[in-house]
């Protein structure tokens, strides 16, 4: 199969990848954006975005992604809805394999993001964006004066719970074990907060409500007892998984959780391979920080290509 050739290929189509495509296209790099079949990243699961600069009124996540896509295409980015399944960074040009296609390129920006881990119950998926969220910083504002639940027991769950106390009247943490997994300082902060309550040795087996969340059905994992808790929001905080499986064997350095390691600005351990967004950032995980990282990666890639006359 003859490989399609591009000077720069961007893998991923969330805010990081799309912003990188906008900047790279404006720099006349004629980038290819391999958008993936699951297009748009986490924003495609977000109903209302109220913290992205420039929008006085809330904008739906998919609408924001759609605008970014049109902007990238307007400047000349080539968008391909395919999934990269394997990469070869051991020789130049770099080779990328997708389902039914091969690509060759001088530089790559990895912007494949991270996926939230969910409870995998039908009601959770049905009510996602209607009271079910995986990001308190994104959606906490919409729960002013309401009772909410946070599922999890690690640092992320404690951070989410503590943040939500700024808005919610009551935050109930539901954890499968009888002790938290969070770091000591995060535990102490959450346990000392009068707005945070804890339900131990329990799991959420169903999220209640038709069009909006009205509560959760909880099961004690030791006794098997079930009961309902009235809440208007559920924040699932059991972790994220970086979308880096396709990088296995590529030589790209990953940390112990699978996130891409940055070496210099946006550069990875391989010259000509750059990274942007949640695929390396497991701290902020915001659309605006991902977009900023995409801008940085595109500018770094442009300079690198110019220096190497690639």
SULKAFEN-V604664 format. One record per backbone hydrogen bond with DSSP energy under -1.0 kcal/mol. CO is the residue of the C=O (numbers start at 1). NH is the residue of the N-H. E is the energy in kcal/mol with one decimal. If there is no record, write none. Layout:
co: {CO,CO}
nh: {NH,NH}
e: {E,E}
//
This chain:
co: {4,7,8,9,10,11,14,15,16,17,18,19,20,21,22,23,24,25,31,32,33,33,34,37,41,42,43,46,49,52,59,60,61,62,63,64,65,66,67,68,69,70,71,72,73,78,80,80,82,86,88,94,95,96,97,97,98,101,102,103,104,105,107,108,109,110,113,115,121,122,123,127,127,130,131,132,133,135,136,139,140,143,146,147,148,149,150,151,153,153,154,155,156,157,158,159,160,161,163,164,164,167,170,171,172,173,174,175,177,183,184,185,186,187,188,190,193,195,197,199,201,203,206,208,208,215,216,217,217,218,219,220,225,227,229,233,234,235,239,241,242,244,245,247,253,255,259,264,266,267,267,270,272,273,274,277,277,279,286,287,288,289,290,291,292,293,294,295,296,297,298,299,300,301,302,303,304,305}
nh: {104,107,32,109,34,111,18,19,20,21,22,23,24,25,26,27,29,28,78,10,35,80,12,39,44,45,46,61,59,55,49,64,65,66,67,68,69,70,71,72,73,74,75,77,76,33,35,82,36,97,95,105,88,103,85,86,101,98,4,96,6,94,9,274,11,276,243,241,125,126,127,130,132,213,234,129,236,139,140,142,143,146,169,232,172,235,174,237,181,182,158,159,160,161,162,163,164,165,166,167,168,145,148,197,150,199,152,202,201,187,188,189,190,191,192,193,196,171,173,175,221,219,217,214,215,208,229,205,206,227,203,224,220,218,216,149,133,151,117,115,244,247,248,250,261,258,255,267,275,263,264,273,108,268,110,280,281,260,290,291,292,293,294,295,296,297,298,299,300,301,302,303,304,305,306,307,308,310}
e: {-2.8,-1.2,-2.2,-2.3,-2.9,-2.8,-2.6,-2.0,-2.3,-2.1,-2.2,-2.4,-2.7,-2.4,-2.2,-1.2,-2.4,-1.8,-2.6,-3.0,-1.2,-2.9,-2.2,-1.2,-1.5,-1.9,-1.5,-1.7,-2.2,-1.2,-2.8,-2.2,-2.4,-2.3,-2.0,-2.0,-2.5,-2.2,-2.1,-2.4,-2.5,-2.3,-1.3,-2.3,-1.3,-3.6,-2.4,-1.6,-1.3,-3.2,-1.9,-1.9,-2.8,-2.7,-2.8,-1.5,-1.3,-2.9,-3.0,-2.5,-2.3,-2.4,-2.1,-3.4,-2.9,-2.4,-2.6,-2.9,-1.4,-2.2,-1.8,-2.4,-1.6,-1.3,-3.0,-2.6,-2.6,-2.1,-3.1,-1.5,-2.1,-1.8,-1.8,-3.3,-2.3,-3.0,-3.0,-2.5,-2.1,-1.6,-2.1,-2.7,-2.7,-2.7,-2.5,-2.4,-2.5,-1.0,-1.8,-1.8,-2.9,-2.6,-2.4,-3.0,-2.7,-2.9,-2.2,-2.6,-2.2,-2.5,-2.7,-1.9,-2.1,-3.1,-1.6,-1.1,-1.6,-2.7,-3.3,-2.4,-2.6,-2.7,-3.2,-2.5,-1.1,-2.9,-2.7,-2.6,-1.2,-2.0,-2.2,-2.3,-3.0,-3.3,-2.3,-2.4,-2.5,-2.7,-2.9,-2.9,-1.9,-1.8,-1.6,-2.4,-2.4,-1.9,-2.8,-3.1,-2.1,-3.3,-1.3,-2.1,-2.3,-2.5,-3.2,-2.0,-1.9,-2.2,-2.3,-2.4,-2.2,-2.1,-2.1,-2.1,-2.2,-2.6,-2.1,-2.2,-2.6,-2.6,-2.4,-2.2,-2.5,-2.7,-2.1,-2.5,-2.0,-2.4}
//
